[in-house]
Amino acid sequence: MPLLLSSSERAEHMAILCKLYPRSDMRLRAEVLQENTWTAKVVHLAPLAWNVMELRLRPERLYPYRAGQYARIAVPGHPEQWRSYSIATPPTEQGELVFHIRELPGGVFSQWLFQSAQIGDDLQLNGAQGEFFLRQDNERKLLCIAAGTGLAPIEAIIQESLSLGWESPIHLFYGAKKRDDFYHLEELAALSQRYPHLQVTPTLSDTGDTGWTGARRLLPTVASHGQWRDHEVYLCGSPGMIEAAIDLLLSHEVPHEHIHFDAFAPNG
């Protein structure tokens, strides 16, 4: 399971060989340290697509994180349940946190967000997590691959690289199943007009949409656009997409240590 290994462990061709199976019903409990929690107020709610909501929070105090990392948020009314969401913008002077959250059938947090959330509501967060962030020790060309709301941390990473004044080429491939699933296409197009070294390629997997004139299928489109061995690569999407993307990138001789990702499985 390469998704469970660090980049250095993958580079050394390590593997996880053990599996544990419970012999009876069991319950696991994770303790969250109180001193590592923040109270954050909902300050903005806006639909981005038919099933994606932008949630903007203002923490009570400075919330340190790196562009690309994710926050864990307690489910309102269920303080023992936490959900992980990537932060969609780099740190700003205003200190607000932006999330792109997809509605999931039966998802307790997303159902609260879409049906009950109000401006002024308070949420509990714990500290930022994840090894998915912009590597600032080099200005290598960037390859970014995002599927669905995996666009959120990718946008944060791209915005931070632009704010740093980097001029190395950036190619973003952004995949969706159906055309209505896309969001921020106009914003991304405007950004690529402002920064010519940024190229954005949206891809659609719905073969029944005969009116779509752009690229089809995310990873085959990535494969057809050239060799990527000299790029720093950032991936965000489903575990299946991440696994397939890693195989593709290794076939393009991209070193393990140049491939960065956080993969999320939905909580039902």
Secondary structure, DSSP 8 states (H G I E B T S, - for coil): -GGGS-HHHHHTT---------SS---------GGGEEEEEEEEEEEEETTEEEEEEEESS-----TT-EEEEEETTEEEEEEEEE--S---TT--EEEEEE--TT-HHHHHHHHT--TT-EEEEEEEE-S-S---S---EEEEEEEGGGHHHHHHHHHHHHHTT--S-EEEEEEESSGGG--SHHHHHHHHHH-TTEEEEEEE--TT-TT--SEESHHHHHHHT---TTEEEEEEE-HHHHHHHHHHHHHTT--GGGEEEEE-----
